[in-house]
């Protein structure tokens, strides 16, 4: 089989050095390219919007009216006792200075006084070029440097889309460094506790680091020369995936290697057998994750579809490193890596009498009662879904801490129309300009319509919302505007703007949820059926995955609402959590059930289930803790959407490894018995007598049945 050839290659007495040398060359070539990845990230609106959305089309049409992608910044001057002539003079002087900032285009509008005379506002248009958010941050910082923050009773704020973009860029700025270092620390601590060795923990981390660098290099080349879209979100999740999933594969391989070292004196032979026996499960797990992530390319939302190939490439490169570089390193260094608990040849396998062996024997006394009780408990957890509010996050709710642009937005709303600075934009045929303008002005939720701008046979109309642009009321207004202007005969009117973008993003997320979730379930079901050569077991395992996902989402929704005080979830939240939990969580199903199947061929399903749990329970739990820790690192970013995904996936993985895999699936295996493998011939292998105690794992994985 394929893993046998790989095992002989990476574990050979001379070939292991060739493998190491090849990876050193790969790392030397990849490191300079990986460092350029942020330079090809696309973080402008087009990288996040649905490709075929109406707001995307409007954004493209707007280039005929303004040559570049323009994002407005709004500077608010507020004095609660009333604006003074000195305040007016400062704001006017600032406006002249803003016009000279590189990156500011068009005429600076203002300062405009508020009706209550307590504030002034100045609108500055910022050009977004190929540098995307990075350029916005530079321009915003320069504008802030000119205006200052006020004093002597005058408060000055910078808000609007440019201010929001700058705050978002600041939040994403640490996604590469902070997230990487946080992940490294979390994984290192967990591996130290797991291995209780001062040296061994370094090798999975080194291998994962090499894999991440290599994956980033490949993704950079594809983004640079093949049109692959990468943004800050996908780049950050790549780090978490490679370290999380890669370390999981390392844990499974090292556990099997340690087991084989007790049976074989030659470490080369031990690793060869460990890789030969654990390899299929690791490869199947990685294939499941990669295929699951690849399905994301079918998403309408550009940011979601772009994540698919990035994540899949990361998993594939991580797999290659973990089944080639890591085994070679471990064999080169020898048994001393496990010090002070080195596995000695001829010693008994401790998992046969460990915690999970005892747990399996306890479950085996009343398996039906255990799985029914566990399923009911998970069902109760899932009731928290009633608190789920995945309808999108407003600007103010998008950050875990209050950002300067949000404070400025609140100041703007105290004195000016809520929709000022972020208009609804309608582009239509110029011949119907008057009809469209009249229809637009009559829509409930629109306070005013600016003078039309005509160019190239098209007309652009900007309308001010009465509600805050990121509110649900404003989104409802956009829907009414679309219904109204679409009905104007011959106008071919299309509606865009910041609020319309949110409407289209939410609609795309809902579409992606309906399309991708069933497809991922189907793919996982097929892979499990092929791997386990059965139908009933994959169906039951998929049901446990869905129940685990629902329970994790339910508990997360309750925690978000009543512990963290977050008002809702992003519309992409259910999809991302589902894909990560199912695609990654299926690893643990594969790790457990392939071992159960291996042992069932020798001992029967009941004894095989007990051995499988005893042999893999500890490593699955360790792997789950590592993966949970890496996703929890997303909470280090001040973004609610990332923190919510991190918490939900971390909690779901822990629930999956400690309860669902260890208790629920084991109880089902014990209760259903050999019929789990229906319709394969494994249903003919009956359990051995005296099944109440967990025996030693079998010393061979050679089949006793021909399939």
N, C-alpha and C positions, 0 to 999 in steps of 0.2 A: 504494500500500500504506500501512498505518497509520503505519509509521515515516517515510514520506515526508512525511506531514502534520505529524508531530511535529517533524521536521527543519526544515521551513519555518517552523514557529512559533517554535522556540527559537533559530533562527539568523538570523531576519530582522533587518534593520537597526534597526527600531523595536520589533518584538515581543520581542526579547531583553531589553529594559528592562522590559517588562511582566512577563515571566517572573520576572525578578529581584525586581521589586516584590511580586509575589504570594508569593514564598517569604519575603520579609522580613515580610510580614503574617502568614503561617503561623507563622513562628518566634516572632514577638511574642505570638501567641495560644497557641502550644504550650509555650513555656518555663515559664510558671507552673504549667501542668497536669503537665508532665513531672516537676517537682520534688515532686509529691504522690504519685508512683507507689509509693514505699516504704510510704506510709501505707495502701495498699489491698492490700498483699501479705498472703497467708495462709500462715503458716508453722507452723500447728498440725498435729496429727496428721492431721486430716481432709483437709488439702491434699496429703498424701503417700500416704495409704492407698488401696487399691483400693476403689472405691465399693461393690461388692457383697460384700466379704469378710466372713467370720464375725467377725473381730476388730473390724471397723468397726461391725457390728451390735451387738456387745457394748458397744462404747464408747458407742453411742447409748442402749442399755438402762441403762447405769450411771448415766445422768442421773436415773433414778428413785430411785436410792439416794443419790446425792450430786448436788446441783443443778448443780454446775459441773464442768468438765473439771479433774480434780485430778491433779497431778504431784508425787510425793513427792521430797523432798530428804532425804538421810541425812547427818548430821554424825557423823564418827567421831573419837573421842578415843583416842589410842594412846600408851602408855608401855611400852616393852619390859621395863622392870624391875618392872612391875606398877602398876596404877592406885592412886593415893593418895587419902586422904580429901579433900584439897584439890582434886584433879582431879574427884572426885565432886561436890563442892560447886559447882565452877565449871560443870560440865555441867548441874547442876540449875538454877543461876541462869540459864544461857544458855537453857534450855528455857522458863523463864517469860518471858524477854525475847522469844524467837522467837514466842510466842503473840500478842504485841502488834504484830508486823510487819504492815503493810497488805498483803494478798494471801495471808497465811497463814490457812487455814481449818481447822475441826475441832480436835480435841484433839491437842496435841503428845505423841507417844509416846516415853517415855524420860526420862532416860538408862537404857538397858538394859545390864547388864554382860555381857561375853563369858565363856564357860566357863573360858577360860584366865586370866581376871582381868587381862589386859593391855590391855583396850580397853573403851570404852563406845560406844553408838550411840544417836542420837536421830533420830526420824523426824518430819519436818515436811511437812504437805501444803500445796502451793502451788496457788493457784487460777489457772487460765489463762483469761483473758477474751479479748475481741476483739483485744487488743493482741498476743496470741500470745507469741512468744519474747521480744519486747521487755520485756514485763511480767515474765517469768520472770527475765531478767537483773537487773532492778531488785531483785526480791525476794531473789534469791540473793546479790547484792552486799550487801544490808542484813544478811542472815543471817551472811555472812562477816565483816561489820564487827562484829557482836556477838560471834561466837565467837573471832575472831582466828585466827592460825595456830599458836598454841602457843609454847612456849619452856621452857627448863630441863628438857629431856627429854620434854616432852609435845608430841606432834604432833597437829594438828587438820586434818581434811580434810572437804570437802563433796563428796558424790557422789550416786548415784542418778539417776533420770531427769531431775530438775530440774537437777542439776549437769551432766549430759551435754548437756541442751538449752542451758544457758547457755554451755558451751564451743562448741557448734555455732553459737550465735548470734554469739559473738565471732568465729568463723572467717568467718561470712557477713557480718559487719559491714563488712568491707572490700571486699565483692564489687562494690559500686557504684563507690566512689572509687578504690580500689587497682587494680581490674581495668581501669577506664576509663583511668586515667593510664598504667598499664603498657602497655595496648593502643595508646594514642596514641604513646607513646615508640617502641614497636617499629615501628609503621607509619611514623612520621616518619623513622626511621633508614633503613628499607628503601627508602622512596620517594626519599630524598635520594641514596642509592647508585644507585637505578635511573635516576632522571632526571638526576642530576649537575647539578641546577639549584638555586640557592638560594631560588627562589620557587615553582616549579611544584608542588612536593610539598604546599604548603599547600592547594591548591584541592581535591584529593580528600579531604583530612582535614576541611576546612571543610564540604564537602558531606556527608560521612559524619556529621559532628557535627550538622548540621541535620536529616539524616534520622533519626538516633537520637533527638533531642529530639522530633521530630514523631511518631515511632513510639511513644515513651513516653507522649506526650499522648493519642494514640488509645487505647492499651492502658489507660491510667488511666481514661478515660471509659467504656470497655467493662467494666472491672472494677468501676467504681463504680455503673454504671446497667444493665448487661446481664448481670451474673453471671459474667463471665470470671474464671477462677481464675488468679492470678499469685502465684508465690512467689519466694524469693530465688534459687533455681536458674534459673528461666526468665528472670528479670530480668537475671541475670549473663550468661547465654548470649546474650540479646538483644544486649547490647553487643558481644560477640565476633562475632556473625553480621553485624550491620549494618556494622561496620567492616571485617570480613574480606571478606565477599561484596561489599559496596559498593565497596571499594577495588579488588577484582578487576574489576568492571565499568568502573571509572574507568580502570584500566590498559589494558584492551582498547580503550576509546573513544579515549583519548589517543594510543595507538600508531597507530590507524587515522587519526586526525586529523593526526598528524605525517606520516604517509605521504602523505595527500592534500595537505598543504601544499606538498609538493615538486612536485606536479603542477598545482596551481591557485594562481594569484596572489592571488585574493580569499579571505580567510580564512572569510568567511561561506559561500561555495560549498564550500570544503574541509570545513568542519564539517558542512554539510548532507549531502554525500556520505559522510563518515565515519559519521555517525549513521544514514544511510539503509542503509549496507552492514553496519555492525557492529551496528546496532540489533536486527535479528531474532535474532542469536546471543545478545545480552545479554538480550533479553526472554525467549527460550526458556530460557536458563539460569536466570533468576530464576523463571520459571514452574515449572520442574522442581523447584527448591529449595522453592518455596512449596507446591507440591502434595505433595512428599515430606514436608515438615514437617506439613502438614495431616493426613496419614495418621496421625500420632501421636495425633490425637483419638480414634482407635479403641482406644487402649490402655486396659487395665483400671486401671492405676495412675494415680491422679489427678495426681501430679506430672508424669508423662509425657504424659498427655492434655492437661494444661494448657499444656505447652510448645508443642504443635503450633500453635494459633492465634497465640500470642505470637510465635513464630519466623516464621511465615508473614507476619504483618502487618509485622514488621520488614523482611523481604526485599522485600515489595511497596513499602513506603514508601521503602526504600533505592533500589530500581529507579527509582521516579518521580523521586527527587532526581538520580540519576546521568544520566538521559537528558533532563532538563530544566534543572535548576539548573546542573549542571557545564558542559554545552555553552554555556549563556548566559554564564557567567562567563569561560570560555576565549575566546569570541569577543569579548566586551567588552574583554578585556585585550590580545588580539593576540599576535603571534609572539614578542614580547620575553620572554614567560613562559619560553620554552625556553632563554634565555640561560644559559650561553655557547655552547650547541650549537643555535642556531636553525636550523630546517629551511628552507632557502632554495628559492625557486621555481626549478624546472629542474634541481636537483641530483639525482643518482642515489640510489636507495634503498639504504642500507648493508646491509640485511638480506640482499640478494641475494648478497653475498659474505661474510657474517658466519659466526659459529661454527656456527649451526644449518644454514646452507646447506652448509658443509663436512661436517657430521655426516650430513646427508641423503645427500650424494653417497657418503660412505663406507659408509653402510648399504645404499645402492642396489647396491653391488657384489655382496653376498651376502645379500639380505634374508631368505631362508628360514633360513639358518644363524643369523642375528641373532635372529629372533623365537623360534626354537626354544630357543636358548641362554638368552635373556632369560626365557622362560617357565619353563624348568627352574630357573634361579636363584631366581625368585620362588617356585616350588614348594618349594625347599629352605628358604627363609625361612619359608614357611607351616608347616613341621614344628614350629616353636616353639609352635603351637597345643596341642601335647601338654602344655605347661607352663601352659596357661590354667586358672585356677581361679576362674571367675566364679560362685561360690556365696555371695557376700555377704561383707561385712566386719564383724568384731566392733567393738565400741566402741573398744577399744584400737587396732585396726588402721585406724580411720577417719581418723586425723589423721597428718600427716607429722611432727609433734612430739608428745611426750607431754603430754597435757592434765591440768590439776589433778583433774578428775573421774575420769580413768583411774587416777591415782596413789591417789586415795581409794578407788576400787573395789578396787584391789589390797590396800590396808590392810584394807578391810572383809572381803575374802575370807580374810585371814590369821587372823581371829578369829571370824567369824560364818558361818552358812550362806550358801553362794554365791548363792542366790536371794533372799536377804533384801531387802526393799524393792521388789522387782519381781515380785509374785506372778503366778501363772496364775489368771485370773479366770473362773469358770464361772457363768453365769446360766441358771436353769432354772425350770420350774414349781414353785411352792412345795409342792404336794402330794407331789412326788417328792423332796423335799429330802434325806431320810434315805438313800434309795437312791443318789442322785447323790453325796452326801458319802462314803458307803461305797465306791462305785466309784472315786471320785477318790483317796481315801486309799490304795487298793490298787495304784495305777499305779506302776510302777518309775520312779524319778527324782523322785518327790514325797516330801518329807521330813515335811511336816505340812500339815494343813488347818485353817484358822481357823474359829471358830464362824460358823454361817450367819446371814445378815441377810435378813429377809423383809419384803417391801413390795409392795403392789399385786398380790398373787398370784404374785410371783416371788421366787426366792431367789438371793442372791449368795454364792458360796463362793470364798475366796481360798486358794490352795495355794502353799506355798513349794517352790521347786526345789532339788534337791541340787547342781545344776551352775550355773555362771555363766549368767545369763539370756541373754547374747548368744552363747553357745557352740552348736556344732552338736549337742552332747549334749542341751542344753536344748530345742532345736528338735525333736529326735527325741522327747523327752518330751511336748511339746505335741501332736505327732501321735498318740502313744499315748493321751493324755488324751482327745483328740477321738474316737478310735475307741471308747474305753471309755464315755464319758458319752453319746455319740450312741446307744449301744445300750440305754440305760435306757428302758424302755417309757413313753411318755406324758410324758417329762420335757422334751422339746424343748430339750435342753441345748445351749448355745453357749459356745465357749471363746475368751477374749480375753486381753488383757494385753500387755506389751511384747514378750515372746518370740513370742506368737501373731501380733503385728503383723509381725514380721520374717519369720515363716513365710509369711504371706499376701502380703507384698510380694515375696518371692522367687518365689512361685508365679505372681503376676501378671506379674512380669518375664519369666519363662519363657514364659508364654502370649503376651505381647506380642512376644517375639522370634519365635515361630513364626508369628504373624499378620502382623506389620508388615513384616518383612524381605522375604518374597515379594511383598507388595503394592507396596512401594517399587520393587523390581526390575521388576515388571510395568508400573508407571506410567512409570518411566524408559524402558523399552523402547518403550512406545507413543509417548512424546514424541519419542524419537530417530527412530522410524520415520516419524512425521509430518514432522519437520523435515528429515530426509535423504531422504525419499521412497524408502525402500529397506527391505528386510527383513534381508539378510545383514549389512550393516554394523552396524546396531543390535545384532544378536545377538552379533557378534564383540566389539563394544565392551563389551557387558554382561559377557561372559566375562572380558575384561581387567579390568573393574572388580572383579569377584568375586575374581579372582586377586590383584589389588593389595590388596584388603581383607584377604584371608587372610594375605598376606605381612606386612602392617602389624601385624595382630593377633599373628601368630607372633613377630615380632621384639620387639614391645612386651611380650609375656608373658615372654620371656627377660630383657629388661632389667629389668622390674619385680622378677623373682625374684632375679636374680643381680647386679644393679648397685645398685638402690635398696633391695633387701631387703624389699619388700612381700610379704605372705603370700598375697594373692589379689586378686580384683577384685570390684566390686559386680555384682550380677546384672543391672543395667541397662547395664553397660559395653558388651557386644557390640552391643546395639541402638543406643545413642547413637553409638558410633563408626561403625557401619554407615551410619546415616542421614546423619551429617555427611560421611563420606567419599564415599558414593555420591551424595547429593543435591548436595553442593558440588563434589565431584570431577568430576561429570558436566559441570560448566561447561567444564572443559578439553577434554573430548571434543567438546563443542559448538563451542568456539572454534576448535579445530583442524579438525574435520571439515566445518564449514560453509565454512571458507576453502578447504579441499581441494576441496570440491564446486564452489565458485565458480570456482576455477582449472581444475578438470577439465573444465568445460564449454567452456573455450577451448583448453586444452593437452592434454587427456587425463589419465587418472588418475595415471599415473606422474609426469609432469611436474608435475601439480597437487599431488601429495603432497609433492614436493620444495619447490615454491613455498610451499605451506601451512605446512610445517615451518619454512622459512626466515623467513616473514613473522610467524608467531605463536609460534615457539619461545621467543624472548626474553621476550615479554610474558606467555606462559603460565608460564614459570619465575619471573618477577618476581611474578606474581599468586599463584603457589603459595607463594613465600617469604613474602609478606605474610600470606596466610591461615594458613600454618603459624606465623608469628610471633604472630598474634592468638590462636590456640588455645594456643600455648605459654604465653601470659600467664596461662592458668588455673592454671599451676603456681605462681603467686604466692600462691595461697590455701593455707592449711595443711590442706587436705582431700585425702585420698588419692584419692577417687573423681574429683574434679575434675582433680587432677594426672595421673591415669591417662588420662582422656579427652583432656586437653590434649596429652600426649605422643603418644598413639596417633594422634590426628588430625593433629598436626603432622608426625610421621614419615610417616604415610600419604600426606599431601598432597605432601610433598617427593618421596616415592617415585613417586607418580603423575605429577607434573609432569616430573621429571627423567629417569625411566626408562620408565615405562609409556607416557605420551603421546609423548614424544620419540623413543624407541627402538622399543618393542614395537609400538605402533599404526602408526608410520611404516613399519616393516619389513613388517607385515601388509598395509598399503596397497600397498606396492611389489610384494610377492609375489603377492597376489591380483589386483591391478590393477583394471581396469574392472568386474570381476564383483562388487566390493564393493557396487556400486549396484544389484545385482539385486533386484527385477525391473524397475527403472525404465529409461527410454530412454537414460539416461546410459551404460549398458553398451555402447551403439553407438558412443560417441566413442572412437576409437583414439588411442593416444599419438602425439605428434609424433616425428619422427626427431630424432636427436641429443639423447637424453634424459639423458645422463650429467652434464650441467651444469645448475645451477639458473638459469633465466632470470629476467628482471625480472618482478615481479608484473604481472598484466594491468591495463590502465588502465580497464577497464570490467567491470562485473559483469552486463551484460545477457546473458541466456541465448541460447545458440545452438540450444537444443532447446526445444520446447514440451512441458511436462509436464501 
